[in-house]
Amino acid sequence: MAKRKKFRMNKVSYASETIFHVIIAAFALMCIIPFIFIIIIAFSSAESLRTVGYSFFPTGTTMINFNAAFEMGDLLWRSFANSVFITIVGTFLALLISSMYAYGLYRSNYPLKKFFMFLMFFTMIFGGGLVPFVIVIRNLLGLADTIWALIVPMLMAPFHVIILRTFYRTCIPESLLDAANIDGAGEFRTFFMIVIPLSKPGLATIGLMTAIGFWNDWWHALLFIRDRSLIPLQFLLMEMQRNIDFFRRHAAMIGATNIDMTELPTQGLRMALAVIIVVPIAFAYPFFQRYIISGMTIGAVKE
């Protein structure tokens, strides 16, 4: 009598696995190809963009787009250093504040949990508006024309707190923390020695979103920074692009009729600026991915 094959619900056939791989590969190409396309346009000449448009095979290449950015010299590198400092320090402080706030909301025995929960949700629903925000940062806190004006307004996001609180509830049993308290550990020691190591996947996810937010921020520099030595990279590149667009539109008015407007970098410069902005923050992905993977293996059951 032939032996019956054991049916497995989680078994995937070779054909299905191949289809899944093709779909995932296609999705990966959809994510990678636009960035490759941006790099190609950044190196394309203005003549190539006029004749063949946006193409993977330009008729001419040039470095004028990157030269226009690098001609700023020390100002460019200073703004780059400002963005790096803002991103690193801001991400660290934002993770610390958000994780501690979420930890308080996670603990069932915290007496002020309902008050701080209401306070958090209230700020998500109602906002004071732009004018009170500027008054608080400029007059009340006195942070105008300081690097902290670009860090403090983004230190805590209620949405990130909700994500971390949910992560604590689903992945960290409160009985584990109670056992630590019985052994004599205080709340700070429990938080830093137990909660933080077990929360690496959640912290890495929030940290990545926070780092991207700090790196791409230019709005706060527009509101609070007048000192050119404190502006971040994104504000500098946006200002440079805005100045070139203004020059092209008003060349005749300012008497620059002897300059060929078609030779000024516009679309190519936008793509070059996008490359300068994207490449540094792209290195953050492998860093956070390493912590996500290592955090997911904590507490794994070995058989």
N, C-alpha and C positions, 0 to 999 in steps of 0.2 A: 504494500500500500504506500502510495507516494506521500512523502512528508509534507504537511501543510506549511506554507510560508507564514512566518509571523508578521502580522501587520503592524507597522509602526506609523503613528500619527505624524511624527516629526521627520519622517524620511522624505527626502527630495530626490527626484529622479535626475538623471544626468541631463536630459533635455531641458527640464525646468531650471536646473542650475545654470545651464548655458544661457538660457533666456535672461535670467536674473543678472548674469555677468554682463551681457550685452546692454541691458537697460542701464545698469550702473555705470558702465563705460561711456555710454552715450550721455548720461547726465554729467559725468566728470568732464567730458569734452565741452559740453555746453557751458560749464563754469570756467574752463581754462582758455578756450578759444577767444572769448572777448578780451581777456587780458593780453593775450598774444597779439590780437588785433590792435590794441591800444599801443603796444610797443612798436609795431610796424609803422603805424601812422606817426608816432613820435619821431621816427627816423626818416619819414618820407619828406621829400622836398615840396615846396609850394606849387611848383610846376606839375609835379606828379598828382597832387591832390586836385588841381584844376583840370587835368586831362583825363585821368582814369578814375578820379574820385577815391573813395575808400576801397582799397584793394589789398589783398594779401601779397600781391606782386607789384610793388610800386616801380615806376619807370626811373626814379632817381632817389637817392638817399642824401641826407644832409645832417649835420650836427648843429645847425643854426638854432633849432628849438631848445636844445639843452644849453647851448652857449648863451642864449638870451637869459636863461635862468641862472647860470653860474657866473654871469658877469656882475652879479650883485656882491660877490666876494664875501667879506666878513659878515655882512648883514644876513646873508643866506645861512651861513654856518652857525651864527649866533641864534637865529630863529629855529634852526634845526635842533640845537642843544636845548633851547627852551622847551620845545615840544617833547623831547625825550625826557627832560626833568619833570615836566607837568604830567606826562603819562605814567612814569614810574612811581613818583610820589603820590599822585592822585589815585592811582589804582590801589596802591598799598593802603592808604588811609581809607579809601572808600570800602575796600573789603573788610578792614578792621571794624569800621563803624557799622556797616550793614550786618556783618555776621554777629556782632555783639547785640545789636538791636533785635535781630531775629532770634537770638538765643534767649533773650528775656521774654519774648512773646511765646517761645516754645515751652518754657518751663511752666508747668501747671500751678506751682506753688508761688509764683511771683505775684505779689499783691497788687501791683500797679499795671498788670498786663492789659486789662480792659481799657484803661485810660490811654496807654500808649498805642494800643490797637486803634482806638477811635481817632487819636491824633494823626496816625499814619494815613488812615483811610480818608480823613477830612482833607488832608493836603492833596490827596489824589483827585478828589471831586471838586474842590474849590481852590482857586488860586488868586493871589492878590493882584496879579497883573504886572505889567512891565515897570510902571512908575514906582510902586512901592518896592519892587525888587531892586531897582537901581538906587533908591534912597537908602535901603538897608545896607547894601554893599558899599556905597560911597560914603554916606554920612554916619550911619550907625556903627558899622564895622571899620570904616576907614581903610578899605582895601584897594581903593583906586590907585592905579599905577604901581601895583605890586604884583608879584608872580602869584600870590595867593588869591587874587581876584579871579584867576583862571582855574583854581583848584577847589576852593571852598564851595562855590555854588553847585558843584556836581558831586559832592562827597557822599550823599545818600539819596538813593532812589527808592521810593516805596515799593515799586514793582520788584526790585531785586531783593528787598527784605521779605516779601511774600514768597518768592521762590526759595530762599534759604530756609525760611520757617517751614515750608512744606517739605523741603529736603530733610530737615532735622526730624520731622515727625515720621516720615516714611522710612528713613534709613538708620536712625539712631534711637534705639529703645530707651525710654526715660528710666527704666529700671537699672540700666547700666550706669547712669549718672547718679541714681540713688545709692547704688552700691559703692560708687566712688566717695560719696558724701559720708557713708557709714564708715569707710576706711580712713576718714579724716581729711579728705581733700575739700578745699573750699571751692567756691563758684569759679574764681579765676583760674585756679589750677585745673579744675574739671574742664573748663572751656578750652584752655590752651593745650592740655595734655591728652584729652580724650576727644572732644568735639571737633577741634580743628583737624587732627590727623584723619578722622573718619569722614570729614567733609570735603576732601580734596576734589572730588568730581564736581560738586556744587560750587565750590569756591572758584575752581578753574573756569567753569562756565560763566559765572558772574564776572570774574576777573577779565575774561576775554571781551565781553560786551562793554565793560567799563573802560578798558584800555582803548578800544576802538572809539568810544565816545570822547575820551580825553584827546586822543590823537587827531580826530577830525574836527574838533571844536575851534571855531573862529568867531562865533557870535559874542562870547564874553570879552574877547579882545577888542572887538568893535565898540563895545559899550564902555569898557573901563580902562583901556590901555591907551596912553598917549606917548609913552616913552618907547622909542623905536628899538631900544635894546631889550625889551621885554615881550615883543610880539612873537607869537608862535609861527611855525612854518606855514600852516594852512592860511592864516591871515595874510602873510606876506605874499604867497603865491596868488591868492585871490585878488589882492590889491594890484599886483603886477599885471595880471590878466585884465583887470578893469581899466588900468591905465592904457594898455595897448588898444583895447576896444575904443576908449575915448579918443585916442590919437587918430585912429582910423576914421572915426565918424566926423572929427572936426579938424582934419588936416588942412583943408582949404582955409578955414577960419583963422588958424594960427600961422598961416603962411608957409606950410611945409609941402608946397605943390611940387617941388623938385624931387620928392622921394616917391619911389614906386611902391604904392600901397600893397600891391600883390606880393611883394617880397617880404613883407612883415609877417612874422609867424602868428597865426591865429589858431586854426584847428590843430595844427601840429604842436603848438605851444601848450594848448589845453591838454593834449595827450601826454606831452613830456612832463607837465606838472602832475598829471595823474600818476605817472610812473614814479616820480620822485616821492609822492605821498604814499602810494600803496606798498612799494617795495620794503621800506623799513618796518611797517606794521605787519607785513606778511611773515616776518621772522618770529612774531609773537605766537603764531599758531602752533608750530612744533613745540614751543616751550609749554604752553598750556595743555596741549595734547598729551605730553608726557605725564603731567600731573593727573589728568583725567584717567589715563590707563592705570597708573600706579595706585590711584585712589580706589578704582573699581576692584582691584585685587585684594584690598585690605579686608580681612575677615572672611576670605573665601574658605569654603569647606574643602578639605583634602581627603580623598578616599584612598 
